[in-house]
Amino acid sequence: MIYPGLVSITFRKLSPLEVADLVKKAGLRGIEWGGDIHVPHGDLGRAREVREITLEHGLVTAAYGSYYRAGQSDGSGPAFEQVLATAVELGAPTIRVWPGAAGSDTVDEDGRWKVIHDLRRIAGLAAKAGVTISTEFHGGTLTDTNESASKLLVEVDHPNLFTCWQPHNGEATDVCVDGLREVLPRMSNIHVFHWWPTSAERHPLADGAARWEKFWEVIKQAPGDRHALMEFVQGDSPEAFLRDAATLRQWLA
C-alpha cells in the first residue's frame, strides 16, 4: 500500500502544529519530520511533543528526515547516536540519511568506502532499535546516478539499509524508470514533486502526470507499505500544496 504524505521541510516557516493541521486538511496520512527545524537532532523533548501532535491529528510519522551524512557527520555534524535517539522518541520507522557529501564522480575509492563502512555501522545500530536506514536519492551524494545508487546498496550489503527514491533533476523519464527498477527491491519512501528541468522550476504536480504515470507503474510492483511524500511546492504556498495533495490522492486512489 502507498500512503500519501508530506516532507515537513516543505514548510520550514510553519510550526509542527501548523504542518500537522495542513496535512490533515489535505487528507494525507504521513509526515517525514525534518531534523533541522521541526525536530532538531538531539532535542528529545521536541521529538516527544511532535510525536503527540502527529498522533492527535490521526497521522503517522513516515520517517525522520535527518541531516546525518554517512562518512562525514560524526565529528563534523550530528552524531548518529543522537539522531537515532531522536528518531526513536519521534516514533519514526526509518531515518533518512545522506550518503556522503559529494557526487559519485568526485569521490575516490577510499572516500566511497568510508561512506560504505559508516552506512553499514549505522544500519546495524538502527536495527537494534527497530528502525531502518533510508538513503536520500539525490545529487551531490553517492546516489546521484542510477548506477552509483544501485551499486551502493550492494556494497553496503546490510539488510537494514534501504533507499528513498525520487527522480533526479532534469533526467529523462525512461532513465528515471531504469534507475527505479534497479533499486525497487530496497526502496522505502518516495519523494514526490514536479520540478523541471531544475529544482528551481516548480510546477503543479498535475503537470507531471504523464511522467509520474510511468513511475507508479513500477513503484506499485514493490511489496509492502510505503509513503509517497510531497516535497516542496510552487511558491512554497499552502494553497499550492492543497492543490497538489488532491492530485496525489487521485493518483494513488
C-alpha positions as CSV (number, residue, x, y, z in Angstrom):
1,M,0.0,0.0,0.0
2,I,1.2,3.5,-0.8
3,Y,0.1,6.2,1.6
4,P,0.2,9.9,0.7
5,G,2.1,12.4,2.9
6,L,4.4,15.4,3.2
7,V,8.1,16.1,3.8
8,S,7.8,18.7,6.6
9,I,10.7,20.8,5.4
10,T,8.4,21.9,2.6
11,F,7.1,24.3,5.1
12,R,10.0,25.3,7.3
13,K,8.4,28.5,8.4
14,L,5.4,26.7,9.9
15,S,5.3,25.2,13.4
16,P,4.9,21.4,13.8
17,L,1.3,22.0,14.8
18,E,0.6,24.1,11.7
19,V,2.2,21.5,9.5
20,A,0.1,18.7,11.0
21,D,-3.1,20.9,10.6
22,L,-2.3,21.4,7.0
23,V,-1.5,17.7,6.3
24,K,-4.8,16.7,7.9
25,K,-6.7,19.3,6.0
26,A,-5.1,17.9,2.8
27,G,-6.4,14.4,3.5
28,L,-2.9,12.9,3.7
29,R,-1.6,10.3,6.1
30,G,2.0,10.7,7.0
31,I,4.8,13.2,7.7
32,E,8.5,12.9,7.3
33,W,9.6,15.3,10.1
34,G,12.8,17.2,9.3
35,G,15.8,17.2,11.6
36,D,16.8,20.8,11.0
37,I,13.8,22.9,12.2
38,H,10.8,20.8,13.2
39,V,12.5,18.1,15.2
40,P,16.2,19.1,15.8
41,H,18.7,16.3,16.2
42,G,19.1,15.5,19.9
43,D,16.0,17.5,21.1
44,L,14.2,14.6,22.7
45,G,11.6,16.8,24.3
46,R,10.6,18.3,20.9
47,A,10.6,14.8,19.4
48,R,8.1,13.6,22.0
49,E,6.0,16.7,21.5
50,V,5.8,16.3,17.8
51,R,5.0,12.6,18.1
52,E,2.0,13.6,20.2
53,I,0.9,16.3,17.8
54,T,1.2,13.7,14.9
55,L,-0.9,11.1,16.7
56,E,-3.5,13.6,18.0
57,H,-4.1,14.6,14.3
58,G,-4.7,11.0,13.3
59,L,-1.4,11.0,11.4
60,V,1.7,8.8,11.4
61,T,5.4,9.7,11.3
62,A,6.6,8.3,8.0
63,A,10.3,9.0,8.6
64,Y,12.8,11.1,10.4
65,G,14.5,13.3,7.8
66,S,17.9,13.7,9.3
67,Y,20.9,15.6,8.1
68,Y,23.3,12.9,9.0
69,R,25.9,12.4,6.3
70,A,27.4,9.0,6.3
71,G,31.2,9.0,6.3
72,Q,31.3,12.7,7.4
73,S,28.8,13.7,10.1
74,D,30.4,12.0,13.2
75,G,32.9,14.6,14.1
76,S,31.6,17.5,12.0
77,G,27.8,17.1,12.3
78,P,25.2,15.4,14.4
79,A,26.4,12.1,16.0
80,F,24.4,9.2,14.7
81,E,23.5,8.0,18.2
82,Q,21.9,11.4,18.8
83,V,20.0,11.1,15.5
84,L,18.8,7.6,16.4
85,A,17.7,8.6,19.9
86,T,15.6,11.4,18.4
87,A,14.0,9.1,15.8
88,V,13.1,6.6,18.5
89,E,11.4,9.3,20.6
90,L,9.6,10.6,17.5
91,G,8.3,7.1,16.6
92,A,9.9,7.1,13.2
93,P,10.1,3.8,11.4
94,T,13.1,4.9,9.2
95,I,15.8,7.5,9.3
96,R,16.7,9.3,6.1
97,V,20.4,9.9,5.8
98,W,22.7,11.4,3.2
99,P,25.2,9.0,1.6
100,G,28.2,11.2,1.7
101,A,28.7,14.9,0.9
102,A,29.9,14.8,-2.7
103,G,28.9,13.4,-6.1
104,S,30.0,9.9,-7.2
105,D,32.3,11.3,-9.9
106,T,34.3,13.3,-7.4
107,V,34.7,10.7,-4.6
108,D,37.8,8.4,-4.8
109,E,37.7,4.8,-3.7
110,D,38.8,5.5,-0.2
111,G,36.1,8.1,0.2
112,R,33.4,5.8,-1.1
113,W,34.4,3.0,1.2
114,K,34.3,5.5,4.1
115,V,30.7,6.1,3.3
116,I,30.0,2.4,2.8
117,H,31.5,1.4,6.2
118,D,29.6,4.1,8.0
119,L,26.3,3.1,6.4
120,R,26.9,-0.4,7.5
121,R,27.7,0.7,11.0
122,I,24.6,2.9,11.4
123,A,22.3,0.3,9.8
124,G,23.4,-2.1,12.5
125,L,22.9,0.4,15.3
126,A,19.4,1.3,14.0
127,A,18.4,-2.3,13.6
128,K,19.0,-2.8,17.4
129,A,16.5,0.0,18.0
130,G,13.9,-1.4,15.5
131,V,14.5,1.4,13.0
132,T,15.6,1.2,9.4
133,I,18.0,3.4,7.4
134,S,17.0,5.0,4.1
135,T,19.5,6.9,2.0
136,E,18.5,10.1,0.2
137,F,18.3,9.6,-3.6
138,H,19.9,12.9,-4.5
139,G,22.5,14.8,-6.4
140,G,25.8,15.7,-4.7
141,T,25.9,12.3,-3.0
142,L,26.7,8.7,-3.9
143,T,23.1,8.2,-5.1
144,D,23.4,10.9,-7.7
145,T,23.3,8.4,-10.6
146,N,21.3,5.3,-11.0
147,E,24.5,3.2,-11.4
148,S,26.1,4.5,-8.2
149,A,22.9,4.3,-6.2
150,S,22.2,0.6,-7.0
151,K,25.9,-0.2,-6.6
152,L,25.9,1.4,-3.1
153,L,23.2,-0.9,-1.9
154,V,25.2,-3.9,-3.0
155,E,28.4,-2.6,-1.5
156,V,26.9,-1.9,1.9
157,D,25.1,-5.3,1.8
158,H,23.1,-4.8,5.0
159,P,19.5,-6.0,5.4
160,N,18.6,-2.9,7.4
161,L,19.6,-0.4,4.6
162,F,17.1,0.9,2.1
163,T,16.8,3.9,-0.1
164,C,14.3,6.6,-0.7
165,W,13.6,7.3,-4.4
166,Q,12.9,10.4,-6.4
167,P,13.5,11.4,-10.0
168,H,16.9,13.0,-10.5
169,N,16.5,16.6,-11.6
170,G,16.5,17.0,-15.4
171,E,16.7,13.3,-16.0
172,A,14.7,11.8,-18.8
173,T,11.7,9.7,-17.8
174,D,12.9,6.5,-19.2
175,V,16.3,6.9,-17.5
176,C,14.5,7.5,-14.2
177,V,12.4,4.4,-14.7
178,D,15.6,2.4,-15.3
179,G,17.0,3.6,-12.0
180,L,13.8,3.0,-10.2
181,R,13.8,-0.7,-11.3
182,E,17.4,-1.1,-10.1
183,V,16.6,-0.1,-6.5
184,L,13.0,-1.3,-6.3
185,P,13.7,-4.3,-4.0
186,R,15.3,-2.0,-1.5
187,M,13.0,1.1,-1.9
188,S,11.4,2.7,1.1
189,N,9.6,6.1,0.7
190,I,9.2,8.1,-2.4
191,H,9.6,11.9,-2.6
192,V,7.0,13.4,-5.0
193,F,7.3,16.6,-6.9
194,H,7.3,18.0,-10.4
195,W,10.3,20.2,-10.9
196,W,11.6,20.6,-14.4
197,P,14.2,20.8,-15.5
198,T,15.8,22.0,-12.3
199,S,14.7,22.2,-8.7
200,A,14.2,25.9,-9.0
201,E,11.4,25.5,-11.6
202,R,8.5,24.1,-9.7
203,H,5.2,23.2,-11.5
204,P,1.8,22.0,-10.4
205,L,2.0,18.3,-9.7
206,A,-0.7,17.6,-12.2
207,D,1.6,18.8,-15.0
208,G,3.8,15.8,-14.3
209,A,1.0,13.3,-14.7
210,A,2.5,11.6,-17.8
211,R,5.9,11.3,-16.2
212,W,4.6,10.0,-12.8
213,E,2.3,7.5,-14.5
214,K,5.4,5.7,-15.7
215,F,6.9,5.8,-12.2
216,W,3.7,4.5,-10.5
217,E,3.6,1.5,-12.9
218,V,7.0,0.4,-11.4
219,I,6.5,1.6,-7.8
220,K,3.3,-0.3,-7.4
221,Q,5.1,-3.5,-8.1
222,A,7.1,-3.2,-4.9
223,P,5.8,-5.3,-2.0
224,G,5.0,-3.8,1.4
225,D,3.8,-0.4,2.5
226,R,5.5,3.0,2.0
227,H,4.7,6.7,1.8
228,A,4.6,8.9,-1.2
229,L,5.7,12.2,0.4
230,M,5.2,15.5,-1.3
231,E,8.3,17.7,-1.2
232,F,8.4,21.5,-1.9
233,V,5.6,23.1,-3.9
234,Q,5.1,26.0,-6.2
235,G,5.8,29.3,-4.4
236,D,6.1,27.5,-1.0
237,S,2.3,28.1,-0.9
238,P,-0.1,26.1,1.3
239,E,-2.7,26.6,-1.4
240,A,-0.4,25.0,-4.0
241,F,0.2,22.2,-1.5
242,L,-3.5,21.6,-1.1
243,R,-4.0,21.6,-4.9
244,D,-1.1,19.1,-5.4
245,A,-2.3,16.9,-2.5
246,A,-5.6,16.4,-4.2
247,T,-3.7,15.4,-7.3
248,L,-1.5,12.9,-5.3
249,R,-4.6,11.4,-3.7
250,Q,-6.2,10.9,-7.1
251,W,-3.1,9.2,-8.4
252,L,-3.0,6.8,-5.5
253,A,-6.7,6.0,-5.4
